[in-house]
Amino acid sequence: MEYVIYFVITIGILVFIHEFGHFIAAKSFKMRVDIFAIGFGKRLFGWNKLTGFTFGELDKDFNGEGNTDYRICLLPLGGYVKIAGMVDESFDTKFANEKPKPYEFRARPTYQKVVVITAGVIMNLLLSLMIFWGANFFKGKQITKTTTLGYVVPNSPADSIGLLRNDKILAVNKKPVNNWGELRSQIFIYTAGVDVDFKIERNGKIIHLKALRSIIPASEENEMFLIPSGIKPAVAAVLANSPAEKAGLKANDIFLKLNGVELYSPKQTTKIISSNKNVSLPLVIQRDKDTLSLAVTPGSDGMIGIQIAQVFTGQVDFETFGFFASFYQGWLDIVKMTKLTFNMLGKVINGDVAFGKVFGGPVKIAQFAAQSANAGISSFLVFLALLSLSLAILNILPFPVLDGGHLIIILIEGIFRREIPIKIKIAIQNAGFAILLLLMAYIIYSDIINL
């Protein structure tokens, strides 16, 4: 249910922003907008000036007389704005045998049509830009200043490659890396689908280690591939009267060792605790600048009553930006993510990366929306910005049904100064819609089998 709620919230925001762009652009040129819909299919409820707030469908012969019906529809997988005189997702062609009216889309000059059809994409870009601006202005960019490995899990992918603790990674596929963010981007984004060459400094010597892409995990959802020097689990909160409180644990304590095992992640810590019910476990922690030895006994439920967080104890820099500089950085973020998107699309087309690893549908969106929301409002907003940017990129592609497809038709009509026959437009829309439905079905299937 949490996934469903966050999915509806996320899609609702993005669709509203996108369709509002089309709506406000059309209204500004005094075009009639008959419907502003969130969702597709059957009208559940809505409002317009003539009938007020109503449930269910309107009469088939209902004439809004230029008043927009704002509605919520059954399927929350998108939305649309129905502009008079335009062949769109509604497939309404009642106007086909009539002369163009001044308030119709088809009667307007090319530049107005272009503005209206691209306004949705522009609004999505603006939403992304504003969120990235806020992230840069209020938080800045956190830079984890290390590329040195703090721990290598035995029998893990990193271990099988030959990586060792204290290895300092200097470059990935000849691309120098100066911090942990750059290192992860090179491994999981920019070199996706290809084998990896690690340039490493080990005991004062430079060596190279080759890693087959099949060995490297597609993501770090389940377990970290590389563990940076300085990363540790820590106590975020302690429950009253819990085994942790009785042992003397306090918030902000950093775990160093538990039951003789050096710790590096919350998941590893939780596993050790849950596997030793009612057993006294020796524990070494760091509290401020002091190192303390304690003992904690998990209850019969395999818990000690703490909330575990992950902290980095090494050097962290924060790069901050001014009001206007944050807009520039936000634009750079958009350019960077757009290049990355087309780079990944190229890898899918070339067969270097599986389709399901790059594209996600409703299931993945719901998962990531819930995970980002649980991580905090700033995390959710950044996810929203990335998704809004993806929606903008997708919609501007020259494919029938999408805004990019409409744009191509508008430009062709503008060049030849004549309208493409309505029947041809409908045929193009039908073909595009069918392909899009098949693609969506495949994406949902891919989402499910990758759960």
ZABADREN-448087 format. One record per residue (C-alpha): residue number from 1; residue in three letters; y, x, z. Coordinates in nm, 4 decimals. Layout:
REM ZABADREN-448087
(NUM; "Ala"; (Y; X; Z))
...
This chain:
REM ZABADREN-448087
(1; "Met"; (0.0000; 0.0000; 0.0000))
(2; "Glu"; (0.2333; 0.2910; 0.0756))
(3; "Tyr"; (0.1729; 0.4250; -0.2763))
(4; "Val"; (0.2457; 0.0828; -0.4277))
(5; "Ile"; (0.5693; 0.0430; -0.2309))
(6; "Tyr"; (0.7039; 0.3863; -0.3234))
(7; "Phe"; (0.5971; 0.3404; -0.6858))
(8; "Val"; (0.7880; 0.0116; -0.7101))
(9; "Ile"; (1.0952; 0.1662; -0.5430))
(10; "Thr"; (1.0882; 0.4730; -0.7693))
(11; "Ile"; (1.0332; 0.2863; -1.0951))
(12; "Gly"; (1.2822; 0.0178; -0.9917))
(13; "Ile"; (1.5586; 0.2748; -0.9395))
(14; "Leu"; (1.4896; 0.4640; -1.2615))
(15; "Val"; (1.4550; 0.1551; -1.4779))
(16; "Phe"; (1.7686; -0.0028; -1.3321))
(17; "Ile"; (1.9722; 0.3140; -1.3988))
(18; "His"; (1.8360; 0.3446; -1.7535))
(19; "Glu"; (1.8811; -0.0186; -1.8521))
(20; "Phe"; (2.2208; -0.0374; -1.6826))
(21; "Gly"; (2.3328; 0.2335; -1.9257))
(22; "His"; (2.2382; 0.0161; -2.2256))
(23; "Phe"; (2.3875; -0.2894; -2.0543))
(24; "Ile"; (2.7266; -0.1465; -1.9654))
(25; "Ala"; (2.7645; 0.0221; -2.3049))
(26; "Ala"; (2.6868; -0.3030; -2.4886))
(27; "Lys"; (2.9212; -0.5023; -2.2632))
(28; "Ser"; (3.2004; -0.2493; -2.3131))
(29; "Phe"; (3.1796; -0.3130; -2.6899))
(30; "Lys"; (3.1707; -0.6914; -2.6225))
(31; "Met"; (2.8164; -0.7336; -2.7508))
(32; "Arg"; (2.6141; -1.0204; -2.6057))
(33; "Val"; (2.3428; -0.9157; -2.3619))
(34; "Asp"; (2.1012; -1.2063; -2.3205))
(35; "Ile"; (1.8579; -1.0502; -2.0701))
(36; "Phe"; (1.8627; -0.7690; -1.8157))
(37; "Ala"; (1.5009; -0.7373; -1.7009))
(38; "Ile"; (1.3248; -0.5179; -1.4485))
(39; "Gly"; (0.9574; -0.5285; -1.5456))
(40; "Phe"; (0.7799; -0.6814; -1.8432))
(41; "Gly"; (0.5995; -1.0054; -1.9113))
(42; "Lys"; (0.6419; -1.3366; -1.7290))
(43; "Arg"; (0.9769; -1.4038; -1.5606))
(44; "Leu"; (0.9192; -1.4359; -1.1871))
(45; "Phe"; (1.2756; -1.5196; -1.0877))
(46; "Gly"; (1.6316; -1.4482; -1.1945))
(47; "Trp"; (1.9960; -1.5546; -1.2058))
(48; "Asn"; (2.2533; -1.6466; -1.4643))
(49; "Lys"; (2.5861; -1.8307; -1.4544))
(50; "Leu"; (2.4504; -2.1465; -1.6197))
(51; "Thr"; (2.1367; -2.2213; -1.4134))
(52; "Gly"; (2.2046; -2.0099; -1.1038))
(53; "Phe"; (1.9060; -1.8616; -0.9190))
(54; "Thr"; (1.5728; -1.9970; -1.0476))
(55; "Phe"; (1.2028; -1.9190; -1.0259))
(56; "Gly"; (0.9701; -1.9017; -1.3248))
(57; "Glu"; (1.0437; -1.9076; -1.6954))
(58; "Leu"; (1.3558; -2.0599; -1.8471))
(59; "Asp"; (1.3252; -2.3312; -2.1107))
(60; "Lys"; (1.2169; -2.1959; -2.4488))
(61; "Asp"; (1.5317; -2.3318; -2.6122))
(62; "Phe"; (1.7586; -2.2019; -2.3344))
(63; "Asn"; (2.0917; -2.0735; -2.4689))
(64; "Gly"; (2.2811; -1.8487; -2.2311))
(65; "Glu"; (2.5966; -1.8862; -2.4405))
(66; "Gly"; (2.6744; -1.5193; -2.3907))
(67; "Asn"; (2.5799; -1.5137; -2.0199))
(68; "Thr"; (2.3194; -1.2578; -1.9168))
(69; "Asp"; (2.0024; -1.3656; -1.7368))
(70; "Tyr"; (1.9239; -1.1037; -1.4729))
(71; "Arg"; (1.5517; -1.1244; -1.4032))
(72; "Ile"; (1.2519; -0.9668; -1.2330))
(73; "Cys"; (0.9303; -0.9806; -1.4359))
(74; "Leu"; (0.5617; -0.9644; -1.3497))
(75; "Leu"; (0.4653; -0.6116; -1.4597))
(76; "Pro"; (0.6723; -0.3427; -1.2772))
(77; "Leu"; (0.6064; -0.0737; -1.5391))
(78; "Gly"; (0.9508; -0.0573; -1.6950))
(79; "Gly"; (1.2237; -0.2926; -1.8055))
(80; "Tyr"; (1.4505; -0.3850; -2.0933))
(81; "Val"; (1.7905; -0.5150; -2.1944))
(82; "Lys"; (1.7875; -0.7774; -2.4705))
(83; "Ile"; (2.0976; -0.7322; -2.6821))
(84; "Ala"; (2.1761; -1.0066; -2.9325))
(85; "Gly"; (2.0963; -0.9115; -3.2915))
(86; "Met"; (1.8697; -0.6181; -3.2088))
(87; "Val"; (1.4950; -0.5776; -3.2710))
(88; "Asp"; (1.3609; -0.4549; -2.9387))
(89; "Glu"; (1.0739; -0.4930; -2.6912))
(90; "Ser"; (1.1165; -0.8731; -2.6878))
(91; "Phe"; (1.0291; -0.8905; -3.0615))
(92; "Asp"; (1.2734; -1.1806; -3.0909))
(93; "Thr"; (1.3616; -1.2314; -3.4589))
(94; "Lys"; (1.5221; -1.5772; -3.4510))
(95; "Phe"; (1.8403; -1.4213; -3.5861))
(96; "Ala"; (1.6649; -1.2717; -3.8921))
(97; "Asn"; (1.7520; -1.5548; -4.1318))
(98; "Glu"; (2.1110; -1.5926; -4.0126))
(99; "Lys"; (2.4224; -1.4019; -4.1035))
(100; "Pro"; (2.5238; -1.1322; -3.8511))
(101; "Lys"; (2.7623; -1.2650; -3.5857))
(102; "Pro"; (3.0516; -1.0532; -3.4537))
(103; "Tyr"; (2.8975; -1.0252; -3.1059))
(104; "Glu"; (2.5590; -0.9029; -3.2349))
(105; "Phe"; (2.4342; -0.5446; -3.2242))
(106; "Arg"; (2.3528; -0.5409; -3.5973))
(107; "Ala"; (2.7118; -0.6341; -3.6867))
(108; "Arg"; (2.8648; -0.3329; -3.5166))
(109; "Pro"; (2.9545; 0.0090; -3.6647))
(110; "Thr"; (2.7066; 0.2937; -3.6422))
(111; "Tyr"; (2.8912; 0.4848; -3.3701))
(112; "Gln"; (2.8782; 0.1837; -3.1353))
(113; "Lys"; (2.5059; 0.1405; -3.1981))
(114; "Val"; (2.4471; 0.5093; -3.1263))
(115; "Val"; (2.6415; 0.4898; -2.7986))
(116; "Val"; (2.4518; 0.1791; -2.6838))
(117; "Ile"; (2.1065; 0.3125; -2.7724))
(118; "Thr"; (2.1625; 0.6527; -2.6100))
(119; "Ala"; (2.3412; 0.5202; -2.3011))
(120; "Gly"; (2.0142; 0.4764; -2.1085))
(121; "Val"; (1.9174; 0.8401; -2.1614))
(122; "Ile"; (2.2695; 0.9515; -2.0675))
(123; "Met"; (2.2496; 0.7539; -1.7412))
(124; "Asn"; (1.9148; 0.9155; -1.6551))
(125; "Leu"; (2.0642; 1.2585; -1.7213))
(126; "Leu"; (2.3652; 1.1748; -1.5044))
(127; "Leu"; (2.1375; 1.0624; -1.2198))
(128; "Ser"; (1.9463; 1.3925; -1.2407))
(129; "Leu"; (2.2710; 1.5899; -1.2566))
(130; "Met"; (2.4179; 1.4135; -0.9516))
(131; "Ile"; (2.1038; 1.4706; -0.7433))
(132; "Phe"; (2.0797; 1.8364; -0.8465))
(133; "Trp"; (2.4520; 1.8737; -0.7726))
(134; "Gly"; (2.3974; 1.7298; -0.4256))
(135; "Ala"; (2.0987; 1.9554; -0.3611))
(136; "Asn"; (2.2954; 2.2635; -0.4635))
(137; "Phe"; (2.6162; 2.1652; -0.2832))
(138; "Phe"; (2.4731; 2.0402; 0.0485))
(139; "Lys"; (2.1594; 2.2566; 0.0779))
(140; "Gly"; (2.1879; 2.5433; -0.1671))
(141; "Lys"; (1.8833; 2.7296; -0.2909))
(142; "Gln"; (1.6357; 2.8767; -0.0444))
(143; "Ile"; (1.4969; 3.2124; -0.1572))
(144; "Thr"; (1.1847; 3.3480; 0.0110))
(145; "Lys"; (1.2410; 3.7224; -0.0153))
(146; "Thr"; (0.8880; 3.8515; -0.0556))
(147; "Thr"; (0.6157; 3.8957; -0.3160))
(148; "Thr"; (0.3759; 4.0623; -0.0715))
(149; "Leu"; (0.0445; 3.8979; 0.0191))
(150; "Gly"; (0.0009; 3.8304; 0.3904))
(151; "Tyr"; (-0.3620; 3.7220; 0.3797))
(152; "Val"; (-0.6451; 3.6823; 0.1284))
(153; "Val"; (-0.9073; 3.4209; 0.2148))
(154; "Pro"; (-1.2626; 3.5593; 0.1760))
(155; "Asn"; (-1.4500; 3.4154; -0.1261))
(156; "Ser"; (-1.1309; 3.2490; -0.2528))
(157; "Pro"; (-1.0017; 3.2701; -0.6122))
(158; "Ala"; (-0.7528; 3.5377; -0.5012))
(159; "Asp"; (-1.0359; 3.7365; -0.3444))
(160; "Ser"; (-1.2491; 3.7120; -0.6602))
(161; "Ile"; (-0.9597; 3.8523; -0.8677))
(162; "Gly"; (-0.9480; 4.1596; -0.6431))
(163; "Leu"; (-0.6212; 4.0923; -0.4624))
(164; "Leu"; (-0.5866; 4.2417; -0.1133))
(165; "Arg"; (-0.3673; 4.1843; 0.1867))
(166; "Asn"; (-0.0344; 4.3737; 0.1646))
(167; "Asp"; (-0.0499; 4.3876; -0.2164))
(168; "Lys"; (0.3032; 4.3599; -0.3506))
(169; "Ile"; (0.3132; 4.1705; -0.6797))
(170; "Leu"; (0.5786; 4.3221; -0.9058))
(171; "Ala"; (0.5267; 4.1278; -1.2281))
(172; "Val"; (0.3202; 3.8487; -1.3839))
(173; "Asn"; (0.2382; 3.8944; -1.7522))
(174; "Lys"; (0.5082; 4.1643; -1.7724))
(175; "Lys"; (0.7707; 3.9298; -1.6255))
(176; "Pro"; (0.9234; 4.0860; -1.3090))
(177; "Val"; (0.9211; 3.8684; -0.9965))
(178; "Asn"; (1.1645; 3.9284; -0.7107))
(179; "Asn"; (1.0817; 3.6443; -0.4700))
(180; "Trp"; (0.8055; 3.3978; -0.3914))
(181; "Gly"; (0.9622; 3.1160; -0.5914))
(182; "Glu"; (0.9715; 3.3263; -0.9075))
(183; "Leu"; (0.6123; 3.4380; -0.8458))
(184; "Arg"; (0.4803; 3.0806; -0.8140))
(185; "Ser"; (0.6779; 2.9652; -1.1190))
(186; "Gln"; (0.5307; 3.2424; -1.3319))
(187; "Ile"; (0.1753; 3.1665; -1.2187))
(188; "Phe"; (0.1729; 2.7866; -1.2220))
(189; "Ile"; (0.4391; 2.6975; -1.4793))
(190; "Tyr"; (0.5413; 2.9601; -1.7314))
(191; "Thr"; (0.1943; 3.1098; -1.7843))
(192; "Ala"; (0.0041; 2.7798; -1.7595))
(193; "Gly"; (-0.2989; 2.7779; -1.9896))
(194; "Val"; (-0.3186; 3.1554; -2.0401))
(195; "Asp"; (-0.4838; 3.4402; -1.8524))
(196; "Val"; (-0.2694; 3.6321; -1.6062))
(197; "Asp"; (-0.2016; 4.0031; -1.5670))
(198; "Phe"; (-0.0787; 4.0982; -1.2191))
(199; "Lys"; (0.1214; 4.4198; -1.1836))
(200; "Ile"; (0.0732; 4.5277; -0.8234))
(201; "Glu"; (0.1935; 4.7969; -0.5889))
(202; "Arg"; (-0.0921; 4.8975; -0.3551))
(203; "Asn"; (-0.0629; 5.1871; -0.1112))
(204; "Gly"; (0.2159; 5.3415; -0.3175))
(205; "Lys"; (0.0246; 5.3140; -0.6473))
(206; "Ile"; (0.0762; 5.0766; -0.9414))
(207; "Ile"; (-0.2347; 4.8895; -1.0587))
(208; "His"; (-0.3053; 4.5924; -1.2876))
(209; "Leu"; (-0.5457; 4.3075; -1.2129))
(210; "Lys"; (-0.6562; 4.0574; -1.4771))
(211; "Ala"; (-0.7199; 3.6934; -1.3821))
(212; "Leu"; (-0.8847; 3.4392; -1.6104))
(213; "Arg"; (-0.6948; 3.1115; -1.6152))
(214; "Ser"; (-1.0188; 2.9309; -1.5225))
(215; "Ile"; (-1.0180; 3.1141; -1.1878))
(216; "Ile"; (-0.6619; 3.0180; -1.0959))
(217; "Pro"; (-0.6367; 2.6653; -0.9468))
(218; "Ala"; (-0.4292; 2.4151; -1.1438))
(219; "Ser"; (-0.2212; 2.3418; -0.8330))
(220; "Glu"; (-0.2070; 2.4174; -0.4628))
(221; "Glu"; (-0.2574; 2.0604; -0.3451))
(222; "Asn"; (-0.5811; 2.1397; -0.1618))
(223; "Glu"; (-0.5388; 2.5044; -0.0620))
(224; "Met"; (-0.2938; 2.7868; -0.1232))
(225; "Phe"; (-0.3871; 3.0284; -0.4002))
(226; "Leu"; (-0.1705; 3.3151; -0.2753))
(227; "Ile"; (-0.0457; 3.3426; 0.0825))
(228; "Pro"; (0.2852; 3.5237; 0.1331))
(229; "Ser"; (0.3412; 3.7736; 0.4088))
(230; "Gly"; (0.5166; 3.5982; 0.6962))
(231; "Ile"; (0.3848; 3.2458; 0.6529))
(232; "Lys"; (0.2402; 3.0885; 0.9690))
(233; "Pro"; (0.1544; 2.7481; 1.1186))
(234; "Ala"; (0.3867; 2.6319; 1.3966))
(235; "Val"; (0.4201; 2.3522; 1.6512))
(236; "Ala"; (0.6645; 2.0854; 1.5350))
(237; "Ala"; (0.6075; 1.8495; 1.8292))
(238; "Val"; (0.3814; 1.8165; 2.1375))
(239; "Leu"; (0.2492; 1.4833; 2.2668))
(240; "Ala"; (0.2926; 1.4095; 2.6361))
(241; "Asn"; (-0.0220; 1.4527; 2.8522))
(242; "Ser"; (-0.2090; 1.6067; 2.5592))
(243; "Pro"; (-0.4410; 1.9130; 2.5692))
(244; "Ala"; (-0.1603; 2.1085; 2.3995))
(245; "Glu"; (0.0905; 2.0212; 2.6740))
(246; "Lys"; (-0.1621; 2.1102; 2.9452))
(247; "Ala"; (-0.2193; 2.4467; 2.7720))
(248; "Gly"; (0.1542; 2.5177; 2.7850))
(249; "Leu"; (0.2355; 2.4789; 2.4156))
(250; "Lys"; (0.5929; 2.3933; 2.3215))
(251; "Ala"; (0.7753; 2.2877; 2.0061))
(252; "Asn"; (0.8625; 2.5807; 1.7758))
(253; "Asp"; (0.5740; 2.7969; 1.9033))
(254; "Ile"; (0.4252; 2.9934; 1.6127))
(255; "Phe"; (0.0450; 3.0270; 1.5916))
(256; "Leu"; (-0.0797; 3.3821; 1.5356))
(257; "Lys"; (-0.4506; 3.3635; 1.6246))
(258; "Leu"; (-0.6878; 3.0846; 1.7276))
(259; "Asn"; (-1.0423; 3.1528; 1.8505))
(260; "Gly"; (-1.0028; 3.5110; 1.7278))
(261; "Val"; (-0.9094; 3.4043; 1.3735))
(262; "Glu"; (-0.5767; 3.5067; 1.2213))
(263; "Leu"; (-0.3897; 3.1940; 1.1104))
(264; "Tyr"; (-0.1951; 3.1346; 0.7918))
(265; "Ser"; (-0.1813; 2.7568; 0.7293))
(266; "Pro"; (-0.1746; 2.4192; 0.9104))
(267; "Lys"; (-0.4884; 2.3096; 0.7264))
(268; "Gln"; (-0.6839; 2.6142; 0.8457))
(269; "Thr"; (-0.5585; 2.5595; 1.2012))
(270; "Thr"; (-0.6558; 2.1919; 1.1999))
(271; "Lys"; (-1.0024; 2.2779; 1.0698))
(272; "Ile"; (-1.0686; 2.5231; 1.3539))
(273; "Ile"; (-0.9454; 2.2740; 1.6157))
(274; "Ser"; (-1.1455; 1.9783; 1.4824))
(275; "Ser"; (-1.4624; 2.1912; 1.4624))
(276; "Asn"; (-1.4498; 2.2836; 1.8321))
(277; "Lys"; (-1.4399; 1.9581; 2.0283))
(278; "Asn"; (-1.4333; 2.0094; 2.4068))
(279; "Val"; (-1.4467; 2.3890; 2.3622))
(280; "Ser"; (-1.1855; 2.6169; 2.5207))
(281; "Leu"; (-1.0231; 2.8189; 2.2426))
(282; "Pro"; (-0.8259; 3.1398; 2.3021))
(283; "Leu"; (-0.4853; 3.1153; 2.1371))
(284; "Val"; (-0.2180; 3.3750; 2.0606))
(285; "Ile"; (0.1317; 3.2445; 1.9919))
(286; "Gln"; (0.4797; 3.3770; 1.9300))
(287; "Arg"; (0.7579; 3.2138; 2.1329))
(288; "Asp"; (1.0991; 3.3426; 2.0386))
(289; "Lys"; (1.0465; 3.7218; 2.0576))
(290; "Asp"; (0.7530; 3.7116; 2.2997))
(291; "Thr"; (0.3790; 3.7108; 2.2233))
(292; "Leu"; (0.1753; 3.4945; 2.4618))
(293; "Ser"; (-0.1979; 3.4418; 2.5153))
(294; "Leu"; (-0.3074; 3.0875; 2.6034))
(295; "Ala"; (-0.6192; 2.8735; 2.5887))
(296; "Val"; (-0.6420; 2.5183; 2.4574))
(297; "Thr"; (-0.9330; 2.2714; 2.4679))
(298; "Pro"; (-0.9501; 2.0090; 2.1901))
(299; "Gly"; (-1.0451; 1.6598; 2.3065))
(300; "Ser"; (-1.3550; 1.4672; 2.2052))
(301; "Asp"; (-1.1582; 1.3461; 1.9030))
(302; "Gly"; (-1.1125; 1.7039; 1.7806))
(303; "Met"; (-0.7360; 1.7035; 1.8421))
(304; "Ile"; (-0.4985; 1.8810; 2.0802))
(305; "Gly"; (-0.1974; 1.6516; 2.0388))
(306; "Ile"; (0.0474; 1.8438; 1.8240))
(307; "Gln"; (0.2277; 1.8018; 1.4959))
(308; "Ile"; (0.1772; 2.1154; 1.2871))
(309; "Ala"; (0.4358; 2.2524; 1.0470))
(310; "Gln"; (0.4418; 2.5583; 0.8232))
(311; "Val"; (0.7100; 2.8225; 0.8740))
(312; "Phe"; (0.8075; 3.1456; 0.7044))
(313; "Thr"; (0.8872; 3.4230; 0.9512))
(314; "Gly"; (1.0087; 3.6727; 0.6917))
(315; "Gln"; (1.3456; 3.7114; 0.5224))
(316; "Val"; (1.4932; 3.3954; 0.3749))
(317; "Asp"; (1.8241; 3.3872; 0.1874))
(318; "Phe"; (2.0286; 3.0778; 0.1122))
(319; "Glu"; (2.2414; 3.0856; -0.1977))
(320; "Thr"; (2.5224; 2.8328; -0.1565))
(321; "Phe"; (2.7582; 2.6933; -0.4191))
(322; "Gly"; (3.1019; 2.5338; -0.4212))
(323; "Phe"; (3.1840; 2.1817; -0.5385))
(324; "Phe"; (3.2287; 2.2631; -0.9084))
(325; "Ala"; (2.9785; 2.5505; -0.9159))
(326; "Ser"; (2.7135; 2.3032; -0.7938))
(327; "Phe"; (2.7651; 2.0950; -1.1095))
(328; "Tyr"; (2.7059; 2.4046; -1.3210))
(329; "Gln"; (2.3927; 2.4925; -1.1219))
(330; "Gly"; (2.2740; 2.1336; -1.1565))
(331; "Trp"; (2.3181; 2.1548; -1.5324))
(332; "Leu"; (2.1244; 2.4838; -1.5351))
(333; "Asp"; (1.8449; 2.3077; -1.3425))
(334; "Ile"; (1.8343; 2.0368; -1.6113))
(335; "Val"; (1.8257; 2.2933; -1.8928))
(336; "Lys"; (1.5533; 2.4901; -1.7155))
(337; "Met"; (1.3341; 2.1830; -1.6578))
(338; "Thr"; (1.3900; 2.0580; -2.0152))
(339; "Lys"; (1.2791; 2.3927; -2.1587))
(340; "Leu"; (0.9788; 2.3876; -1.9264))
(341; "Thr"; (0.8874; 2.0332; -2.0361))
(342; "Phe"; (0.8846; 2.1212; -2.4048))
(343; "Asn"; (0.7051; 2.4474; -2.3264))
(344; "Met"; (0.4274; 2.2547; -2.1507))
(345; "Leu"; (0.4191; 1.9964; -2.4304))
(346; "Gly"; (0.3646; 2.2793; -2.6775))
(347; "Lys"; (0.0787; 2.4144; -2.4671))
(348; "Val"; (-0.0855; 2.0696; -2.4671))
(349; "Ile"; (-0.0508; 2.0385; -2.8456))
(350; "Asn"; (-0.1988; 2.3876; -2.8910))
(351; "Gly"; (-0.4872; 2.2999; -2.6597))
(352; "Asp"; (-0.3940; 2.5617; -2.3975))
(353; "Val"; (-0.3515; 2.3059; -2.1188))
(354; "Ala"; (-0.5429; 1.9814; -2.0608))
(355; "Phe"; (-0.3425; 1.6638; -2.1262))
(356; "Gly"; (-0.4202; 1.5229; -1.7810))
(357; "Lys"; (-0.2820; 1.8342; -1.6093))
(358; "Val"; (0.0636; 1.7839; -1.7604))
(359; "Phe"; (0.1137; 1.4095; -1.8096))
(360; "Gly"; (0.0906; 1.1540; -1.5343))
(361; "Gly"; (0.1139; 0.7767; -1.5237))
(362; "Pro"; (0.1593; 0.5128; -1.2538))
(363; "Val"; (-0.1095; 0.6549; -1.0249))
(364; "Lys"; (0.0347; 1.0071; -1.0171))
(365; "Ile"; (0.3889; 0.8774; -0.9883))
(366; "Ala"; (0.2851; 0.6677; -0.6877))
(367; "Gln"; (0.1098; 0.9658; -0.5282))
(368; "Phe"; (0.4001; 1.2065; -0.5725))
(369; "Ala"; (0.6570; 0.9441; -0.4745))
(370; "Ala"; (0.4780; 0.8787; -0.1444))
(371; "Gln"; (0.4233; 1.2490; -0.0745))
(372; "Ser"; (0.7851; 1.3405; -0.1473))
(373; "Ala"; (0.9175; 1.0468; 0.0583))
(374; "Asn"; (0.7020; 1.1501; 0.3540))
(375; "Ala"; (0.8475; 1.5010; 0.3263))
(376; "Gly"; (1.1999; 1.3625; 0.3693))
(377; "Ile"; (1.4796; 1.1938; 0.1774))
(378; "Ser"; (1.5971; 1.5169; 0.0116))
(379; "Ser"; (1.2467; 1.5842; -0.1219))
(380; "Phe"; (1.2212; 1.2279; -0.2542))
(381; "Leu"; (1.5608; 1.2533; -0.4255))
(382; "Val"; (1.4639; 1.5765; -0.6011))
(383; "Phe"; (1.1413; 1.4103; -0.7184))
(384; "Leu"; (1.3509; 1.1168; -0.8425))
(385; "Ala"; (1.5787; 1.3587; -1.0310))
(386; "Leu"; (1.2835; 1.5276; -1.2006))
(387; "Leu"; (1.1294; 1.1940; -1.2942))
(388; "Ser"; (1.4635; 1.0654; -1.4255))
(389; "Leu"; (1.4957; 1.3781; -1.6404))
(390; "Ser"; (1.1410; 1.3293; -1.7699))
(391; "Leu"; (1.2240; 0.9677; -1.8551))
(392; "Ala"; (1.5329; 1.0807; -2.0462))
(393; "Ile"; (1.3354; 1.3401; -2.2439))
(394; "Leu"; (1.0559; 1.0942; -2.3189))
(395; "Asn"; (1.2922; 0.8182; -2.4313))
(396; "Ile"; (1.4908; 1.0345; -2.6713))
(397; "Leu"; (1.1770; 1.1390; -2.8626))
(398; "Pro"; (1.1828; 0.9957; -3.2196))
(399; "Phe"; (0.8969; 0.7519; -3.1586))
(400; "Pro"; (0.8995; 0.3774; -3.2393))
(401; "Val"; (0.9815; 0.1494; -2.9420))
(402; "Leu"; (1.1500; 0.4376; -2.7573))
(403; "Asp"; (1.5271; 0.4899; -2.7712))
(404; "Gly"; (1.4775; 0.7909; -2.9974))
(405; "Gly"; (1.2935; 0.5727; -3.2487))
(406; "His"; (1.5755; 0.3174; -3.2474))
(407; "Leu"; (1.8252; 0.6009; -3.2915))
(408; "Ile"; (1.6490; 0.7266; -3.6043))
(409; "Ile"; (1.6601; 0.3776; -3.7578))
(410; "Ile"; (2.0298; 0.3421; -3.6710))
(411; "Leu"; (2.1120; 0.6780; -3.8304))
(412; "Ile"; (1.9149; 0.5932; -4.1464))
(413; "Glu"; (2.0968; 0.2619; -4.1759))
(414; "Gly"; (2.4287; 0.4382; -4.1193))
(415; "Ile"; (2.3606; 0.6969; -4.3897))
(416; "Phe"; (2.2493; 0.4421; -4.6521))
(417; "Arg"; (2.4994; 0.1767; -4.5346))
(418; "Arg"; (2.2447; -0.1017; -4.5381))
(419; "Glu"; (2.0137; -0.2569; -4.2811))
(420; "Ile"; (1.6408; -0.1928; -4.2953))
(421; "Pro"; (1.4612; -0.5286; -4.3478))
(422; "Ile"; (1.3730; -0.7014; -4.0192))
(423; "Lys"; (1.0055; -0.7270; -4.1184))
(424; "Ile"; (0.9817; -0.3494; -4.1558))
(425; "Lys"; (1.1509; -0.2967; -3.8193))
(426; "Ile"; (0.9063; -0.5382; -3.6552))
(427; "Ala"; (0.6106; -0.3613; -3.8178))
(428; "Ile"; (0.7379; -0.0245; -3.6917))
(429; "Gln"; (0.7897; -0.1680; -3.3434))
(430; "Asn"; (0.4425; -0.3262; -3.3367))
(431; "Ala"; (0.2736; -0.0037; -3.4458))
(432; "Gly"; (0.4673; 0.2019; -3.1939))
(433; "Phe"; (0.4027; -0.0462; -2.9140))
(434; "Ala"; (0.0278; -0.0472; -2.9834))
(435; "Ile"; (0.0120; 0.3341; -2.9823))
(436; "Leu"; (0.2184; 0.3454; -2.6635))
(437; "Leu"; (-0.0166; 0.0995; -2.4896))
(438; "Leu"; (-0.3194; 0.3073; -2.5913))
(439; "Leu"; (-0.1484; 0.6230; -2.4667))
(440; "Met"; (-0.0591; 0.4557; -2.1367))
(441; "Ala"; (-0.4184; 0.3354; -2.0943))
(442; "Tyr"; (-0.5428; 0.6903; -2.1499))
(443; "Ile"; (-0.2891; 0.8330; -1.9043))
(444; "Ile"; (-0.3924; 0.5812; -1.6361))
(445; "Tyr"; (-0.7592; 0.6650; -1.7026))
(446; "Ser"; (-0.6754; 1.0370; -1.6735))
(447; "Asp"; (-0.4887; 0.9706; -1.3470))
(448; "Ile"; (-0.7894; 0.7931; -1.1988))
(449; "Ile"; (-1.0546; 1.0489; -1.2941))
(450; "Asn"; (-0.8313; 1.3275; -1.1579))
(451; "Leu"; (-0.7883; 1.1624; -0.8181))
